[in-house]
Amino acid sequence: MAGYNNVIPYGADRIIKMAEKGRAHRHNIETAKVSKESFEKRVGLVFAFILALSILGVSSYLLIFTEKSGYGLTVFIIELGGLVWAFLGAKEKRQRDISEEESAE
């Protein structure tokens, strides 16, 4: 580093400051990315919950208050299957992510 100071006054200090700025910039980008992903996951969960409740309401209405219990039961079974499929898919993705992180280390 002393050689940089011989070529350019305060050259070593300028290089270190540049590296620190680059590190801070990368850190800010990663923080923003994690924050965005977290927000998207929360919004997705809220919308999925609202959708599941509304479909459950429709199927319950069809089962209880109308004479179309076959349609209500079909909607309910399809919704239940979709929720199970989404839960198992999310669980598998989490396990895959964990194994990828372990292999990267």
Summary of the structure (lengths in Angstrom):
residues: 105
radius of gyration: 27.0
end to end distance: 31.5
largest distance: 90.8
contacts: 229
relative contact order: 0.05
helix: 91%
strand: 0%
